């Protein structure tokens, strides 16, 4: 299992990739969120777990056996996922939902990290 710091680093890279237009449609097919980013470690491996995917621990336990587990990370209170948004959302909705989730998750992890540091310092 990855540390909070490692996950935070991956999410920051994802946000940077998104902000730089990394998920904008190409001529041959729309990009796949997480799968077409530099964060994806799968690269021919049989499973995301085998590849050591750091996002896997954000996937609900019951969905970790899915062919592409990162598509099943809950992104908001409505439990929308990339999987559900690929079927019902536009490209703009996908990017906006991802951006909102990344900003929220990064903030949450940063606050948890600060809280842990404060706890250690108070000992």
Buried (B, 14 or more C-beta within 10 A) or exposed (E): EBEBEEBBBBBBBBBEBBEEEBBEEEEEEEBBBBBBBEBBBBEEEEEBEEBEBBBBBBBEEEBBEBEBBBBBBBBEEEEBBBBBBEEEBEEEEBBEBBBEBBEEBBEEBBEEBEEEEEEEEEE
